Amino acid sequence: MDVSDDAPQILGEPVVHVCEVVSFSAIFRAEYPRLVTIAWGLTGSQETAEHIAQEAPLSLHEQLGRGARIENPAACVRRTCSNLAVSWVRRRMAETRAVLRNGTPQGSAPALQASSEAFWSEVRRLPRRQAQVVALFYGYDMSVADVAATLEISVGTAKTHLHRGRQTLAIRLGLDGPDDGEVS
């Protein structure tokens, strides 16, 4: 098979367009359900979460199409998803402030599932990076090292954000107390 010089590259190696489609498709299938979970946890909207979970892999596909070298495509998709969800929340907050300033009634927010409504509601109230780390750690069941790689931060920084997020969540949710400081 002939590989052109301008073919998309993963891990620095040229990829034949057929392989790119298979790789992209495989990443999409493997990541989509958990991308929805992360986006839903950060936004509180199932519809928005599904849209963001589709948008994140599309961004990867576009980068590959421009010839970008993506060392860890799955992490790239997760990071993009997390960033898109945080951006959506910020836009939504700005829109809400504008609506309230103008006195126009605000529409009702979509409800989360009862079993996790309180948890994800509190996660959304955390500072941005803490919310991202907690969402990836619990929503994706990722290790701290994987969370750090996904968000392109150090493992120590990820541990700190996770610890602080857990402490805040424990207090806000009325649990026995903050975690014991151990982060795996």
C-alpha positions in Angstrom: 0.0 0.0 0.0 1.2 3.5 -0.8 1.2 6.0 2.0 1.3 9.7 0.9 3.5 12.2 2.6 0.4 14.3 3.6 -1.5 11.4 5.2 -2.7 11.9 8.8 -0.2 10.6 11.4 -0.7 8.9 14.8 2.4 8.4 16.9 4.5 10.0 14.3 3.9 7.3 11.8 2.0 7.9 8.5 -1.4 6.2 8.5 -3.1 5.0 5.3 -6.5 6.7 5.0 -8.3 3.4 5.4 -6.5 2.8 8.7 -7.4 6.3 9.8 -11.0 5.6 9.3 -10.8 2.3 11.2 -8.8 3.9 14.0 -11.1 6.9 14.3 -14.1 4.6 14.2 -12.6 2.3 16.9 -11.8 5.3 19.1 -15.3 6.7 18.6 -17.0 3.4 19.5 -14.7 2.8 22.5 -14.9 6.3 24.0 -18.4 7.6 23.1 -20.4 6.1 26.1 -17.9 7.5 28.6 -17.6 10.8 26.8 -21.4 11.2 27.2 -21.0 10.4 31.0 -18.3 13.0 31.4 -20.1 15.7 29.5 -23.4 14.9 31.3 -21.6 15.0 34.6 -20.2 18.4 33.8 -23.2 20.0 32.1 -26.2 18.3 33.6 -27.8 17.9 30.2 -28.2 14.6 28.5 -28.9 16.2 25.1 -25.9 18.5 25.4 -23.7 15.7 26.6 -24.5 13.6 23.6 -23.8 16.6 21.3 -20.4 17.2 23.0 -19.5 13.5 23.0 -20.0 13.6 19.2 -18.1 16.9 18.8 -15.0 15.8 20.6 -14.1 12.9 18.3 -14.9 15.1 15.3 -12.3 17.5 16.5 -9.7 14.6 16.5 -10.8 13.6 13.0 -10.3 17.1 11.8 -6.9 17.3 13.4 -5.9 14.1 11.7 -7.2 15.3 8.4 -4.9 18.4 8.7 -1.9 16.0 9.3 -1.6 16.5 13.0 0.5 14.0 14.9 -1.6 12.8 17.9 0.4 10.7 20.3 -2.6 9.6 22.4 -5.9 10.0 20.4 -8.1 8.7 23.2 -6.7 11.1 25.7 -7.0 13.9 23.1 -10.7 13.1 22.7 -11.3 13.0 26.5 -9.5 16.3 27.0 -11.5 17.9 24.2 -14.8 16.6 25.6 -14.0 17.9 29.1 -13.0 21.3 27.7 -16.1 21.5 25.5 -18.3 20.7 28.5 -16.7 23.4 30.6 -17.0 25.9 27.8 -20.7 25.0 27.5 -21.2 25.6 31.2 -19.4 28.9 31.1 -21.5 30.0 28.1 -24.7 28.9 29.8 -23.8 30.8 33.0 -23.1 34.0 31.0 -26.4 33.5 29.2 -28.3 33.0 32.5 -26.8 36.2 33.9 -27.8 38.1 30.8 -31.3 36.7 31.0 -31.6 37.5 34.7 -30.3 41.0 34.1 -33.0 41.5 31.4 -35.7 40.1 33.6 -36.7 37.4 31.1 -37.9 34.2 32.8 -35.3 31.4 32.6 -36.3 28.0 31.2 -36.3 24.9 33.4 -33.1 23.0 33.6 -33.1 19.3 32.5 -33.2 16.9 35.5 -30.4 14.4 36.2 -31.1 10.8 37.2 -32.1 10.8 40.9 -29.3 8.4 42.0 -26.5 10.8 41.0 -28.2 14.2 40.8 -26.7 15.5 44.0 -23.2 14.2 43.3 -23.0 15.7 39.7 -24.7 18.9 40.8 -21.9 19.4 43.4 -19.2 18.3 40.9 -20.4 21.1 38.6 -20.0 23.6 41.5 -16.3 22.7 42.0 -13.6 24.8 40.4 -13.1 24.0 36.7 -10.0 21.8 37.0 -11.3 20.0 40.1 -14.6 19.2 38.3 -12.7 17.9 35.3 -10.4 15.7 37.4 -13.3 14.3 39.5 -15.5 13.7 36.4 -12.7 11.8 34.6 -11.7 9.9 37.7 -15.3 8.7 38.5 -17.1 9.0 35.2 -14.4 7.3 33.2 -13.0 5.2 36.1 -9.6 6.4 35.1 -6.4 6.2 37.2 -4.9 9.5 38.4 -2.1 9.0 36.0 -4.5 8.7 33.1 -6.5 11.7 34.2 -3.2 13.7 34.3 -2.2 12.5 30.8 -5.7 13.4 29.5 -5.7 16.9 30.9 -1.9 17.4 30.2 -1.1 18.1 33.8 1.3 16.5 36.2 0.2 13.5 38.3 0.8 15.5 41.5 -1.5 18.3 40.2 -4.2 15.7 39.3 -3.9 14.2 42.8 -4.2 17.6 44.4 -7.3 18.5 42.4 -8.9 15.1 43.1 -8.1 15.4 46.8 -9.5 18.9 47.1 -12.6 18.0 45.0 -13.2 14.9 47.2 -12.9 17.0 50.4 -15.3 19.6 49.1 -17.8 17.0 47.9 -17.7 15.1 51.2 -18.5 18.3 53.1 -21.2 19.4 50.7 -22.8 16.0 50.4 -22.7 15.4 54.2 -20.6 12.3 54.1 -18.6 11.1 57.1 -15.7 13.3 56.3 -13.2 14.2 53.6 -11.1 11.3 52.2 -8.0 10.2 54.1 -5.7 11.8 51.5 -4.9 8.6 49.7 -5.3 8.9 46.0 -4.5 6.0 43.7 
